[in-house]
Amino acid sequence: MKPLEVVTFGEAMAMFIANEVGELRDVDHYTRGLAGAEVNVAIGLARLGFKSGWVSKVGKDPFGEYIIKKLIEEKVNIDQVLIDNTYPTGFQIKSKVLSGDPSVHYFRKGSAASHLNVTDFDSSYFESAKLLHLTGIPLAISNETREFSRHAFTFMKDLGRSVSFDPNLRPNLWKTEAEMIAVTNEFAAQADLFLPGLNEAKILTSYDNPRDIALFYLDKGVNCVVVKLGEQGAFYKTKAEEGVVPPLPVETVIDTVGAGDGFAVGVISGLLEDLPLREAVIRGNAIGAIAVQASGDHEGYPNKVQLNEFIQLKLKGVH
């Protein structure tokens, strides 16, 4: 197979977005889409021209077929997407809002993806990639996916490959908050690049200040910490440099879901291109800003030309 630049894994779901504003119980019509933090990142990178691969299981059902079809269209490598004859593909429904955070309801318990396990791991596939992107969601959905995550993480680190980790905390998927904090921090401490949101980091470290949060993880051995500050931009820190990158302003926020994954796409893509860290974080802010202006998890993600034009336009406005 052709080498990959980034490999990621996790659960994708069919998503049904309400066509009307209001309580989901009152909505009659929905538009189908694709959801999942890791597929968002794989799609975002593919749109920028990177070779990305996504590993998972889907059910032998129309939702699974849809996910595969969509990823082929987005030019994401799916050579290690396995078809499960026993368990179904998960799905979710999402409300339509005029601004802010929509309501999301998941139907994923016992899904095919939650049965991804170490015996499904293909070492040659992962070995072909320069970087592994991991989120905290597979750590939470089942013991099997957690062990797959641990195996993949260790495998890539042993090869000397880079690992980026976005905690993507989903408290409702964990048995207890204490377990969520302990397991997430176990993985975070081994990452090369850690990408928490400020509120997530407060839960994980009990610190409020982005610099204190970054130092908490740098002291554990993380190379680079970038804390997403929402409307305040992002804070980045390594042992050699630190700074705050202001947000790129947008006029209308339509849907915030997927903005954090878009931010990860920007930072990862910048570092893969050997951009200075600050420029990579600017790129992260840019894709996050573009993402919130479109409905759906990744629908607004740009190609390379669109991204560069947006950054140039917004930086002129900032200065």
Summary of the structure (lengths in Angstrom):
residues: 319
radius of gyration: 18.4
end to end distance: 45.7
largest distance: 56.5
contacts: 1141
relative contact order: 0.13
helix: 43%
strand: 23%
